[in-house]
Amino acid sequence: MYKITFKDSASKELQRLSKSVIKKIVFSINELSENPRPNGVKKLKDSNENLYRIRVGDYRIIYVIDDGIKIVNIRRIGHRKDIYR
């Protein structure tokens, strides 16, 4: 099992969303604790870190996996039109 941690800005981004979207995103984040690389995960290329992203409807969750200490750090959560800027 991986421990889930949030960057402060990511938790604020999550709080700004509607309750129905928050439910779906929290469910997907909880699934990451069991399998941090689920089907459909993409590794982002233009980054110095090992960033990954998963899709939840029109929203994206961007995160980093540290396999050594078994942590998934959520970096950004947002709508697909804004998340990559």
Buried (B, 14 or more C-beta within 10 A) or exposed (E): EBEBBBBEEBEEBBEEBEEEBBEEBEEBBEEBBEEBEEEEBEEEEEEEEEBBBBEBEEBBBBBBBBEEEEBBBBBBBBEEEEBEE
